[in-house]
């Protein structure tokens, strides 16, 4: 049985026909995140990695869901973000580290956009620069590779679950860990459709690269349809199982029901 891929293109057609607003698009993304947590509970990986962690919401949710068993590591490149959220995440049993994940170790330039109000946008820092003019604060961060990060705890039978949200630098982060990817069972990754970051890899390139590690896409959202999508990848043998088909089908049915409800006019009293 081939994996069922319900793509962002399908979602986009449905959302357009239903005249669904941005709030409902965010609902779809939230449901995708919940689906991924369900997959984490199903797979029970030995090590969970959140790359581009910010406040480490995914990591802390995993800790509450799975208890003390798995090792959970959250990495955040921006030192200001790490200083703000690291202690709280650590108190929840997450190994929170202030590093970037990239192909090269050592100091790297990290670009933090500045908003119209002159404040830095802490959720949007990247190793890349924007494709359009925008003021940025460029800082120096320390980088490590994904394989170096996992080396001390990685054994031949260790399994991984990854969450990657690194603003256009997903290819650099993931390909810095070929050994880790070979042992990854599930992966949630923010990918780019449009040109937002210089030297970024688009979704199609990530799909092709990850296929060489037997990771296949099974479902995506349509949160920012012109330039960004979130995609869940799973190990190829897992994608073919009936249980995975049921997970994806249940997600699609629930999401469609909620989106149709959101598109209906409010009932008259």
C-alpha positions as CSV (number, residue, x, y, z in Angstrom):
1,X,0.0,0.0,0.0
2,X,1.4,3.4,-1.0
3,X,1.3,6.2,1.5
4,X,-1.6,8.6,1.1
5,X,-0.3,12.2,0.8
6,X,-2.9,14.8,1.4
7,X,-1.1,17.9,0.1
8,X,-1.3,21.6,0.7
9,X,-2.5,22.0,-2.9
10,X,-5.6,20.0,-2.0
11,X,-6.1,22.0,1.2
12,X,-5.7,25.3,-0.7
13,X,-8.4,24.4,-3.2
14,X,-10.8,23.4,-0.4
15,X,-10.0,26.5,1.7
16,X,-10.5,28.8,-1.3
17,X,-13.8,27.2,-2.2
18,X,-15.0,27.4,1.4
19,X,-13.8,31.1,1.7
20,X,-11.9,30.1,4.9
21,X,-10.0,32.8,6.7
22,X,-6.6,32.9,8.3
23,X,-8.0,31.9,11.7
24,X,-9.2,28.6,10.2
25,X,-5.8,28.1,8.4
26,X,-4.2,28.3,11.8
27,X,-6.7,25.8,13.1
28,X,-5.5,23.4,10.3
29,X,-1.9,23.9,11.4
30,X,-2.8,23.3,15.1
31,X,-4.5,20.0,14.1
32,X,-1.4,19.0,12.1
33,X,0.7,19.6,15.2
34,X,-1.7,17.5,17.3
35,X,-1.5,14.7,14.7
36,X,2.3,14.8,15.0
37,X,2.1,14.5,18.7
38,X,-0.2,11.4,18.2
39,X,2.5,10.0,16.0
40,X,5.2,10.6,18.6
41,X,3.0,8.7,21.1
42,X,2.6,5.9,18.6
43,X,6.3,5.6,17.6
44,X,7.8,6.2,21.1
45,X,11.2,7.4,19.8
46,X,14.3,7.2,22.0
47,X,15.3,10.8,21.4
48,X,13.2,13.8,20.4
49,X,14.9,16.8,18.9
50,X,13.3,20.2,18.5
51,X,15.4,22.4,16.2
52,X,14.5,26.1,16.2
53,X,12.8,25.6,19.5
54,X,11.9,29.2,20.6
55,X,9.9,28.5,23.8
56,X,10.2,24.7,23.2
57,X,6.4,24.2,23.2
58,X,6.7,20.9,21.2
59,X,9.4,19.5,23.6
60,X,7.4,20.4,26.7
61,X,4.3,18.8,25.2
62,X,6.2,15.7,24.5
63,X,7.5,15.5,28.0
64,X,4.0,15.8,29.4
65,X,2.8,13.2,27.0
66,X,5.6,10.6,27.3
67,X,6.9,11.1,30.8
68,X,10.5,10.7,31.7
69,X,11.4,8.0,29.3
70,X,12.7,9.7,26.1
71,X,15.6,12.1,25.9
72,X,14.3,15.5,24.7
73,X,16.7,18.1,23.4
74,X,15.6,21.6,22.2
75,X,18.0,23.8,20.4
76,X,17.6,27.5,19.8
77,X,20.1,29.7,17.9
78,X,19.1,33.1,19.1
79,X,20.7,33.9,22.5
80,X,18.0,36.4,23.4
81,X,15.3,33.8,22.8
82,X,17.2,31.2,24.8
83,X,17.7,33.6,27.7
84,X,13.9,34.3,27.7
85,X,12.6,30.7,27.5
86,X,15.5,28.3,28.3
87,X,15.0,28.1,32.1
88,X,11.3,27.4,31.9
89,X,11.8,24.6,29.4
90,X,14.6,23.1,31.4
91,X,12.4,23.1,34.5
92,X,10.0,20.9,32.5
93,X,12.6,18.2,31.8
94,X,13.8,19.5,28.5
95,X,17.6,19.7,27.6
96,X,17.5,23.2,26.2
97,X,20.6,24.4,24.4
98,X,21.6,27.7,22.9
99,X,23.2,26.6,19.6
100,X,22.4,26.6,15.9
101,X,22.3,23.5,13.7
102,X,24.2,23.9,10.5
103,X,26.6,22.1,8.1
104,X,29.6,23.9,9.6
105,X,30.6,24.0,13.3
106,X,31.7,27.2,15.0
107,X,30.6,30.8,14.9
108,X,28.1,31.8,12.2
109,X,26.2,34.9,11.3
110,X,22.5,34.9,12.3
111,X,20.0,37.4,11.0
112,X,17.2,38.7,13.2
113,X,14.6,40.9,11.3
114,X,13.6,44.2,12.8
115,X,9.9,45.1,12.7
116,X,8.3,48.5,11.8
117,X,8.3,49.4,15.4
118,X,12.1,49.0,15.7
119,X,11.8,45.8,17.8
120,X,13.5,42.6,16.8
121,X,11.2,39.8,15.6
122,X,12.4,37.0,17.8
123,X,10.4,34.3,16.1
124,X,12.0,34.9,12.6
125,X,15.7,34.7,12.9
126,X,17.6,32.7,10.3
127,X,21.1,31.8,9.1
128,X,19.9,33.2,5.8
129,X,19.0,36.7,4.8
130,X,15.6,37.8,3.3
131,X,15.0,38.0,-0.4
132,X,13.5,41.5,0.1
133,X,14.7,44.6,1.8
134,X,14.2,44.5,5.6
135,X,16.3,45.8,8.5
136,X,18.0,43.1,10.4
137,X,20.3,42.8,13.5
138,X,23.1,40.4,12.6
139,X,24.6,38.6,15.5
140,X,27.1,35.8,15.9
141,X,25.9,32.4,17.1
142,X,27.6,29.1,17.7
143,X,26.7,26.2,15.4
144,X,27.0,22.4,15.6
145,X,26.0,19.7,13.2
146,X,23.0,17.5,13.8
147,X,25.2,14.3,13.9
148,X,27.6,15.9,16.4
149,X,24.6,16.8,18.6
150,X,23.3,13.3,18.7
151,X,26.7,11.4,18.6
152,X,27.0,10.8,22.4
153,X,23.6,9.2,22.7
154,X,23.2,7.6,19.2
155,X,23.5,3.9,19.1
156,X,22.8,1.5,16.2
157,X,19.2,1.0,17.3
158,X,18.4,4.5,18.5
159,X,15.2,6.0,17.0
160,X,14.6,9.7,16.6
161,X,11.6,12.1,16.1
162,X,12.5,15.6,14.8
163,X,10.7,18.9,14.8
164,X,12.4,21.5,12.6
165,X,11.4,25.2,12.3
166,X,14.4,27.2,11.2
167,X,13.1,29.9,8.8
168,X,14.5,28.7,5.4
169,X,17.5,26.8,6.8
170,X,15.9,23.3,7.0
171,X,18.1,21.8,4.4
172,X,21.3,22.9,6.1
173,X,20.1,21.6,9.5
174,X,18.9,18.2,8.3
175,X,21.7,17.4,5.9
176,X,24.2,18.1,8.7
177,X,22.9,14.8,10.3
178,X,22.9,12.0,7.7
179,X,23.4,9.3,10.4
180,X,20.6,10.8,12.5
181,X,18.3,11.0,9.5
182,X,18.9,7.3,8.8
183,X,17.5,6.5,12.3
184,X,14.6,9.0,12.2
185,X,11.1,7.6,12.3
186,X,9.1,10.8,12.0
187,X,9.8,14.4,11.1
188,X,7.8,17.6,11.3
189,X,9.4,20.4,9.2
190,X,8.5,24.0,8.2
191,X,9.3,24.3,4.5
192,X,9.3,27.1,2.0
193,X,7.2,27.3,-1.2
194,X,8.0,30.9,-2.2
195,X,11.3,32.8,-2.1
196,X,11.6,34.3,1.3
197,X,15.2,33.6,2.2
198,X,18.3,33.7,0.0
199,X,19.9,30.3,-0.6
200,X,16.8,28.5,0.9
201,X,15.7,25.1,-0.3
202,X,12.1,24.7,-1.3
203,X,9.7,21.9,-0.3
204,X,10.3,19.9,-3.4
205,X,14.1,19.8,-2.8
206,X,13.6,18.7,0.8
207,X,11.3,15.9,-0.3
208,X,13.9,14.7,-2.8
209,X,16.7,14.9,-0.3
210,X,14.8,13.2,2.5
211,X,13.7,10.4,0.2
212,X,17.3,9.2,0.1
213,X,16.9,8.6,3.8
214,X,13.7,6.7,3.3
215,X,11.6,9.5,4.7
216,X,8.4,10.3,2.8
217,X,5.8,13.1,3.2
218,X,2.4,12.0,4.3
219,X,0.5,15.2,4.9
220,X,0.9,19.0,4.8
221,X,-1.1,22.1,5.8
222,X,-1.7,25.3,3.9
223,X,-1.1,28.0,6.6
224,X,0.8,30.4,4.4
225,X,-0.1,29.2,0.9
226,X,2.1,31.7,-1.0
227,X,5.3,30.9,0.7
228,X,5.3,28.3,3.5
229,X,3.9,24.9,4.5
230,X,4.4,22.5,7.3
231,X,5.0,18.9,6.3
232,X,5.1,15.6,8.2
233,X,7.5,12.9,6.9
234,X,7.6,9.4,8.2
235,X,9.9,6.4,7.6
236,X,8.8,4.7,4.4
237,X,8.0,1.4,6.0
238,X,5.8,3.2,8.5
239,X,4.0,5.2,5.8
240,X,2.8,1.9,4.2
241,X,1.1,0.5,7.4
242,X,-2.6,0.5,7.9
243,X,-2.2,2.4,11.2
244,X,-0.6,5.3,9.4
245,X,-3.4,5.3,6.8
246,X,-5.9,5.5,9.6
247,X,-4.0,8.4,11.3
248,X,-4.0,10.4,8.1
249,X,-7.6,9.6,7.2
250,X,-8.9,10.5,10.7
251,X,-7.0,13.8,10.6
252,X,-8.4,14.7,7.1
253,X,-11.9,13.9,8.1
254,X,-11.7,15.9,11.4
255,X,-10.1,18.8,9.7
256,X,-12.6,18.9,6.9
257,X,-15.5,18.8,9.3
258,X,-14.1,21.7,11.4
259,X,-13.2,23.8,8.4
260,X,-16.7,23.3,6.9
261,X,-18.2,24.3,10.2
262,X,-16.0,27.4,10.3
263,X,-17.2,28.3,6.8
264,X,-20.9,28.2,7.6
265,X,-22.7,31.4,8.5
266,X,-23.6,31.7,12.2
267,X,-26.9,30.1,13.1
268,X,-29.8,32.6,13.7
269,X,-31.2,32.7,17.2
